Amino acid sequence: MKTTTIPAQITTVEDTIAGNLTLSQILLLIAPVFGSTAVYAILPPNMSMVLYKLILMISVSVVFMTLAIRIRGKLVVNWLKIMTEYALRPHTYVFNKNTSFSREIEKQLTQKVVAQVKNKAVIKKKNTTNKDFDFETLARDERVNVRLTKKGLLLVKNI
């Protein structure tokens, strides 16, 4: 008894109708025939061949023939559809790596701002916090009461 293997996905196989042409390729090649007939019948002068009608018919036929060509197993019209969907997709970025979170940003003052700062005689505050401050010693000290408020850390000295 002879056995044959059936492909896992039958939907990926395309049926060829005439030669190596599929239904979509045949439709793409027949569309310019109907379009050329409409151009010949509708555009003035009606039912007569004029140079501009001939140029229009040939250009439309060439465009549709190029759309019916296969590249890597897909039609050119499918490639164009994929590229336009990619270009027109919504651009929503969830993560922005260009944020200034946790970065040291040094802003350079322009010459105008530097001149204004020098003219106003800005008084700089000295940094009063000690970098060697020990929070554990503060927590063990019974004379100091530490409270966390909305404005920050509150230290109250018990007398």
TORKOL-4160 file (C-alpha; in steps of 0.2 Angstrom, whole numbers, padded with zeros to 4 digits, m for minus):
159
<pt num="1" X="0000" Y="0000" Z="0000"/>
<pt num="2" X="0007" Y="0017" Z="m0005"/>
<pt num="3" X="0007" Y="0031" Z="0008"/>
<pt num="4" X="0009" Y="0050" Z="0005"/>
<pt num="5" X="0013" Y="0063" Z="0017"/>
<pt num="6" X="0001" Y="0078" Z="0019"/>
<pt num="7" X="0009" Y="0095" Z="0023"/>
<pt num="8" X="0005" Y="0102" Z="0040"/>
<pt num="9" X="m0002" Y="0118" Z="0033"/>
<pt num="10" X="m0012" Y="0116" Z="0017"/>
<pt num="11" X="m0016" Y="0134" Z="0017"/>
<pt num="12" X="0002" Y="0140" Z="0013"/>
<pt num="13" X="0001" Y="0130" Z="m0004"/>
<pt num="14" X="m0005" Y="0141" Z="m0018"/>
<pt num="15" X="m0014" Y="0133" Z="m0033"/>
<pt num="16" X="m0007" Y="0137" Z="m0050"/>
<pt num="17" X="m0021" Y="0139" Z="m0063"/>
<pt num="18" X="m0011" Y="0142" Z="m0080"/>
<pt num="19" X="0007" Y="0137" Z="m0080"/>
<pt num="20" X="0015" Y="0145" Z="m0065"/>
<pt num="21" X="0002" Y="0159" Z="m0063"/>
<pt num="22" X="m0009" Y="0159" Z="m0048"/>
<pt num="23" X="m0026" Y="0167" Z="m0047"/>
<pt num="24" X="m0020" Y="0183" Z="m0040"/>
<pt num="25" X="m0007" Y="0185" Z="m0054"/>
<pt num="26" X="m0020" Y="0181" Z="m0067"/>
<pt num="27" X="m0032" Y="0194" Z="m0059"/>
<pt num="28" X="m0018" Y="0207" Z="m0059"/>
<pt num="29" X="m0014" Y="0203" Z="m0078"/>
<pt num="30" X="m0033" Y="0204" Z="m0083"/>
<pt num="31" X="m0036" Y="0221" Z="m0073"/>
<pt num="32" X="m0027" Y="0232" Z="m0086"/>
<pt num="33" X="m0037" Y="0224" Z="m0100"/>
<pt num="34" X="m0054" Y="0230" Z="m0092"/>
<pt num="35" X="m0046" Y="0247" Z="m0088"/>
<pt num="36" X="m0040" Y="0249" Z="m0105"/>
<pt num="37" X="m0057" Y="0245" Z="m0112"/>
<pt num="38" X="m0065" Y="0258" Z="m0101"/>
<pt num="39" X="m0052" Y="0271" Z="m0105"/>
<pt num="40" X="m0055" Y="0268" Z="m0124"/>
<pt num="41" X="m0074" Y="0269" Z="m0122"/>
<pt num="42" X="m0076" Y="0284" Z="m0110"/>
<pt num="43" X="m0062" Y="0297" Z="m0112"/>
<pt num="44" X="m0065" Y="0309" Z="m0127"/>
<pt num="45" X="m0065" Y="0307" Z="m0141"/>
<pt num="46" X="m0076" Y="0292" Z="m0138"/>
<pt num="47" X="m0072" Y="0275" Z="m0146"/>
<pt num="48" X="m0057" Y="0281" Z="m0156"/>
<pt num="49" X="m0038" Y="0278" Z="m0153"/>
<pt num="50" X="m0028" Y="0294" Z="m0148"/>
<pt num="51" X="m0010" Y="0295" Z="m0142"/>
<pt num="52" X="m0014" Y="0300" Z="m0124"/>
<pt num="53" X="m0025" Y="0285" Z="m0122"/>
<pt num="54" X="m0012" Y="0273" Z="m0129"/>
<pt num="55" X="0001" Y="0280" Z="m0117"/>
<pt num="56" X="m0011" Y="0279" Z="m0102"/>
<pt num="57" X="m0016" Y="0261" Z="m0107"/>
<pt num="58" X="0002" Y="0255" Z="m0109"/>
<pt num="59" X="0008" Y="0263" Z="m0093"/>
<pt num="60" X="m0006" Y="0255" Z="m0083"/>
<pt num="61" X="m0002" Y="0238" Z="m0091"/>
<pt num="62" X="0016" Y="0240" Z="m0086"/>
<pt num="63" X="0012" Y="0244" Z="m0068"/>
<pt num="64" X="0001" Y="0229" Z="m0066"/>
<pt num="65" X="0013" Y="0218" Z="m0074"/>
<pt num="66" X="0027" Y="0223" Z="m0062"/>
<pt num="67" X="0014" Y="0220" Z="m0047"/>
<pt num="68" X="0011" Y="0202" Z="m0053"/>
<pt num="69" X="0030" Y="0197" Z="m0052"/>
<pt num="70" X="0035" Y="0185" Z="m0039"/>
<pt num="71" X="0050" Y="0190" Z="m0027"/>
<pt num="72" X="0055" Y="0176" Z="m0014"/>
<pt num="73" X="0038" Y="0168" Z="m0016"/>
<pt num="74" X="0028" Y="0183" Z="m0014"/>
<pt num="75" X="0020" Y="0195" Z="m0026"/>
<pt num="76" X="0027" Y="0213" Z="m0028"/>
<pt num="77" X="0009" Y="0219" Z="m0023"/>
<pt num="78" X="0011" Y="0209" Z="m0006"/>
<pt num="79" X="0028" Y="0217" Z="m0003"/>
<pt num="80" X="0021" Y="0234" Z="m0006"/>
<pt num="81" X="0006" Y="0231" Z="0006"/>
<pt num="82" X="0018" Y="0225" Z="0020"/>
<pt num="83" X="0030" Y="0240" Z="0018"/>
<pt num="84" X="0015" Y="0252" Z="0018"/>
<pt num="85" X="0008" Y="0244" Z="0034"/>
<pt num="86" X="0025" Y="0245" Z="0042"/>
<pt num="87" X="0027" Y="0263" Z="0038"/>
<pt num="88" X="0009" Y="0268" Z="0043"/>
<pt num="89" X="0009" Y="0258" Z="0059"/>
<pt num="90" X="0006" Y="0268" Z="0076"/>
<pt num="91" X="0022" Y="0273" Z="0083"/>
<pt num="92" X="0020" Y="0270" Z="0102"/>
<pt num="93" X="0036" Y="0268" Z="0112"/>
<pt num="94" X="0034" Y="0261" Z="0129"/>
<pt num="95" X="0051" Y="0264" Z="0135"/>
<pt num="96" X="0061" Y="0279" Z="0131"/>
<pt num="97" X="0080" Y="0278" Z="0134"/>
<pt num="98" X="0082" Y="0296" Z="0132"/>
<pt num="99" X="0075" Y="0301" Z="0148"/>
<pt num="100" X="0085" Y="0311" Z="0161"/>
<pt num="101" X="0081" Y="0299" Z="0175"/>
<pt num="102" X="0096" Y="0294" Z="0186"/>
<pt num="103" X="0108" Y="0304" Z="0175"/>
<pt num="104" X="0120" Y="0318" Z="0179"/>
<pt num="105" X="0116" Y="0332" Z="0166"/>
<pt num="106" X="0128" Y="0347" Z="0166"/>
<pt num="107" X="0119" Y="0361" Z="0158"/>
<pt num="108" X="0131" Y="0374" Z="0150"/>
<pt num="109" X="0126" Y="0392" Z="0152"/>
<pt num="110" X="0126" Y="0402" Z="0137"/>
<pt num="111" X="0135" Y="0419" Z="0137"/>
<pt num="112" X="0119" Y="0429" Z="0139"/>
<pt num="113" X="0115" Y="0419" Z="0155"/>
<pt num="114" X="0132" Y="0420" Z="0162"/>
<pt num="115" X="0132" Y="0439" Z="0159"/>
<pt num="116" X="0116" Y="0440" Z="0168"/>
<pt num="117" X="0121" Y="0429" Z="0183"/>
<pt num="118" X="0137" Y="0440" Z="0185"/>
<pt num="119" X="0127" Y="0456" Z="0185"/>
<pt num="120" X="0114" Y="0450" Z="0198"/>
<pt num="121" X="0128" Y="0444" Z="0210"/>
<pt num="122" X="0120" Y="0428" Z="0214"/>
<pt num="123" X="0124" Y="0422" Z="0232"/>
<pt num="124" X="0127" Y="0403" Z="0232"/>
<pt num="125" X="0122" Y="0393" Z="0247"/>
<pt num="126" X="0135" Y="0382" Z="0255"/>
<pt num="127" X="0131" Y="0363" Z="0256"/>
<pt num="128" X="0127" Y="0361" Z="0275"/>
<pt num="129" X="0125" Y="0342" Z="0274"/>
<pt num="130" X="0140" Y="0332" Z="0280"/>
<pt num="131" X="0143" Y="0317" Z="0268"/>
<pt num="132" X="0150" Y="0307" Z="0283"/>
<pt num="133" X="0133" Y="0308" Z="0292"/>
<pt num="134" X="0129" Y="0292" Z="0301"/>
<pt num="135" X="0110" Y="0288" Z="0301"/>
<pt num="136" X="0113" Y="0273" Z="0313"/>
<pt num="137" X="0120" Y="0284" Z="0327"/>
<pt num="138" X="0106" Y="0296" Z="0325"/>
<pt num="139" X="0093" Y="0281" Z="0326"/>
<pt num="140" X="0102" Y="0275" Z="0342"/>
<pt num="141" X="0102" Y="0292" Z="0351"/>
<pt num="142" X="0088" Y="0293" Z="0364"/>
<pt num="143" X="0088" Y="0311" Z="0364"/>
<pt num="144" X="0083" Y="0313" Z="0346"/>
<pt num="145" X="0066" Y="0309" Z="0340"/>
<pt num="146" X="0065" Y="0305" Z="0321"/>
<pt num="147" X="0049" Y="0308" Z="0312"/>
<pt num="148" X="0045" Y="0306" Z="0293"/>
<pt num="149" X="0033" Y="0320" Z="0287"/>
<pt num="150" X="0027" Y="0326" Z="0270"/>
<pt num="151" X="0040" Y="0339" Z="0269"/>
<pt num="152" X="0054" Y="0327" Z="0273"/>
<pt num="153" X="0064" Y="0320" Z="0288"/>
<pt num="154" X="0060" Y="0329" Z="0305"/>
<pt num="155" X="0072" Y="0328" Z="0319"/>
<pt num="156" X="0066" Y="0333" Z="0336"/>
<pt num="157" X="0078" Y="0334" Z="0351"/>
<pt num="158" X="0070" Y="0328" Z="0367"/>
<pt num="159" X="0076" Y="0339" Z="0382"/>
